Amino acid sequence: MSEHHHIIPAVEIEMLVRPALTRPDQPAAETPRGQARPTEERFWLRVDGQMKRSFSSKEPAMTAGREIKKAFPVVVVTLEDTKDGSIETVK
């Protein structure tokens, strides 16, 4: 058997590139809502150790914490004051 060698001429290959997908109702430069970091205010409301929301004053944070505790009595709800470092358990 004889081997046949074929010479293939060099050809410039151009890759097809699809443009990035964008949603018509959302500008391309805007960060998707789920990936933006929340603004962190002084009082952090935590449920089972995970920060859920932050508040600028203590009373609205405590009210929200009490509502969560009333609806879900098993979870641990805490309020952390980031200015003085104190942590209060909501009962």
Wavefront OBJ file of the C-alpha trace (Angstrom):
o trace
v 0.000 0.000 0.000
v 1.221 3.396 -0.783
v 0.619 6.462 1.324
v -0.703 9.533 -0.378
v 0.195 12.881 1.092
v -2.123 15.740 0.287
v -1.002 19.274 0.686
v -3.781 21.505 1.927
v -3.352 25.179 1.070
v -3.333 27.594 4.034
v -6.689 29.295 4.297
v -7.595 32.134 6.632
v -10.335 30.934 8.954
v -12.785 33.437 10.337
v -14.699 32.478 13.466
v -18.337 33.265 13.711
v -19.054 35.311 16.817
v -22.530 35.901 18.167
v -23.147 39.336 19.702
v -23.776 39.413 23.455
v -27.411 38.926 24.363
v -29.146 41.893 25.950
v -32.656 42.277 27.240
v -34.568 45.013 25.442
v -36.003 46.339 28.725
v -32.611 46.549 30.464
v -29.607 48.654 29.412
v -26.493 46.539 28.874
v -24.349 48.545 31.339
v -26.768 48.101 34.253
v -25.889 45.478 36.858
v -28.560 42.789 37.265
v -30.527 43.348 40.470
v -29.673 39.991 42.054
v -25.939 40.593 41.743
v -25.803 44.082 43.217
v -24.572 44.329 46.782
v -27.214 45.675 49.137
v -26.595 48.999 50.810
v -25.541 48.274 54.328
v -26.954 50.552 56.964
v -26.267 50.636 60.692
v -28.674 47.945 61.989
v -28.441 44.475 60.439
v -31.346 42.063 60.737
v -30.105 38.469 60.716
v -32.157 35.279 60.529
v -30.278 32.125 61.568
v -27.014 34.029 61.149
v -27.692 35.258 57.615
v -28.142 38.969 56.994
v -31.535 39.623 55.466
v -31.786 43.393 55.561
v -30.253 46.498 57.051
v -31.963 49.520 58.578
v -30.835 53.049 59.390
v -32.675 53.082 62.740
v -33.353 50.470 65.414
v -37.160 50.598 65.733
v -38.077 49.546 62.165
v -35.429 46.800 62.344
v -36.840 45.516 65.641
v -40.408 45.619 64.280
v -39.383 43.592 61.208
v -37.514 41.147 63.461
v -40.553 40.651 65.679
v -42.770 39.983 62.654
v -40.356 37.324 61.388
v -40.106 35.744 64.853
v -43.900 35.706 65.196
v -44.336 34.024 61.797
v -41.412 31.603 62.282
v -40.851 31.015 66.023
v -38.143 28.370 65.456
v -35.635 30.671 63.723
v -33.084 32.771 65.592
v -33.547 36.464 64.783
v -30.844 38.917 65.841
v -30.273 42.622 65.407
v -26.669 43.785 65.115
v -25.633 47.391 65.665
v -22.622 47.813 63.393
v -21.587 51.056 65.071
v -21.049 49.696 68.590
v -20.883 45.974 67.726
v -23.754 44.942 70.002
v -26.009 42.020 69.053
v -29.544 41.722 70.418
v -31.715 38.613 70.084
v -35.296 39.311 69.033
v -37.827 37.419 71.150
l 1 2 3 4 5 6 7 8 9 10 11 12 13 14 15 16 17 18 19 20 21 22 23 24 25 26 27 28 29 30 31 32 33 34 35 36 37 38 39 40 41 42 43 44 45 46 47 48 49 50 51 52 53 54 55 56 57 58 59 60 61 62 63 64 65 66 67 68 69 70 71 72 73 74 75 76 77 78 79 80 81 82 83 84 85 86 87 88 89 90 91
